Amino acid sequence: MKYASKLVKVKKDPGYGSHIPPIYMTSTFVFENAEVGAQRFAGEDPGFMYTRLGNPTVRELEEKVAELEFGEGCLAFSSGMAAITGCLLGILQAGDHVIAHTALYGATHAFLTTTVKKFGIDVTFVPFKTAEDLEPHITERTRVIYFETPSNPTLSLVDLSSVADLAKQKRILTVVDNTFLSPYLQNPILHGIDIVVHSATKYLSGHGYLIGGLVVARKDIIDPMRKEVQKNMGAVMSPMDAWLLSQGMRTLHIRMDRAQLNAQVLAERLEKHDAVAQVFFPGLAGFEDKAIMEKQMKGPGAMISFVLKGGYEAGVKLMNSVKLCTLAVSLGDVGTLIQHPASMTHAIIPKEEREKAGVWDGLVRFSVGIEDVEDIWQDLDMALE
Ligand SMILES: *Cc1c(COP(=O)(O)O)cnc(C)c1O
């Protein structure tokens, strides 16, 4: 079955034949008798027991996402951060070493610099693109390589297969946050990556109505993670959110196609605008990681970062002038979202440190939606003036 059809299809309802599957909004499941209860807890009967341990609505979503990311299994969590932290705490132990990319989602970076340290796990941050940049930092204790591609805010890329090949030789697990592209535009597992994580809050949901996270991997990684991380730590997705997410995902391809088409037009126009110093977008002719993009991405995505010549003041002014674009963090919504990291998400980081990570005073982050592109441009152009 082709990808678009996989996205749209829904599972048959075994009960009343409802076209859209029902939501199993229940905390617990009834056992017919003591023997059945015993068999379920012993793992001899596949039936459900308690929603923290598994729920039919959540399981249906997990099976769909596993298929879309070409993994053997998937776990749904209550947020992207619950998926990322649950996954890492599930595979790491005291004494392990992690190599993480320097450009990471803020809370992931904070987790790796604070929480994991408390458990005797060391982390080295490296600004890598290929295996060559990584190799000198690998030690006997290195257990995990963690990164995002494209990464925030300059949308620079990491070569998936290059990193995966080296990690396999050294028996290190690779974990990739694939939130920015969604499974429709990039599938890290097909390039040899072991584990893919998502903030389902973004493109997968697409409608800004939920917080959720996903981990996709082989069965030998997912099965123990379900029994240990989900059962004992408990940050599972609710059936209601799983159902909403399943419905949102049915239009992922259409939303992504349109948003990235809009982003291409806007990035090209922004590049020519007098008020703009620089534009970061993988679809531009001068994009620095074009060769990597062609190897692993089906499209440039719909995230644009651009730098205003007018710096901090111009950034604040732009935020206060847009009318169609919504001033909000997050991304991947059907509506265009815009934010100014220096005065918002990254305001607590000292200017010098912020700029090392590419967050200049005039940087604007732009999540392009599926409105009419001319309306978005008119709003932006007016605000830039
Ligand atoms: C939003 C985001 C997260 C965190 O996800 P939540 O659902 O907000 O917990 C992690 N990584 C990336 C790249 C994100 O954009």
The ligand as a MOL file (V3000), in Angstrom:
LIG
                    3D

  0  0  0     0  0            999 V3000
M  V30 BEGIN CTAB
M  V30 COUNTS 15 15 0 0 0
M  V30 BEGIN ATOM
M  V30 1 C 8.0840 20.3620 20.7860 0
M  V30 2 C 9.3080 19.5310 20.6300 0
M  V30 3 C 9.6890 18.5890 21.6070 0
M  V30 4 C 8.9160 18.4170 22.8960 0
M  V30 5 O 7.6460 17.9340 22.6880 0
M  V30 6 P 6.3810 18.2120 23.6710 0
M  V30 7 O 5.2970 17.4910 22.9970 0
M  V30 8 O 6.2050 19.6800 23.7530 0
M  V30 9 O 6.7560 17.6340 24.9970 0
M  V30 10 C 10.8090 17.8280 21.3740 0
M  V30 11 N 11.5490 17.9850 20.2600 0
M  V30 12 C 11.2280 18.8780 19.3000 0
M  V30 13 C 12.0860 18.9920 18.0920 0
M  V30 14 C 10.1060 19.6860 19.4560 0
M  V30 15 O 9.7940 20.5850 18.5110 0
M  V30 END ATOM
M  V30 BEGIN BOND
M  V30 1 1 1 2
M  V30 2 1 2 3
M  V30 3 2 2 14
M  V30 4 1 3 4
M  V30 5 2 3 10
M  V30 6 1 4 5
M  V30 7 1 5 6
M  V30 8 2 6 7
M  V30 9 1 6 8
M  V30 10 1 6 9
M  V30 11 1 10 11
M  V30 12 2 11 12
M  V30 13 1 12 13
M  V30 14 1 12 14
M  V30 15 1 14 15
M  V30 END BOND
M  V30 END CTAB
M  END
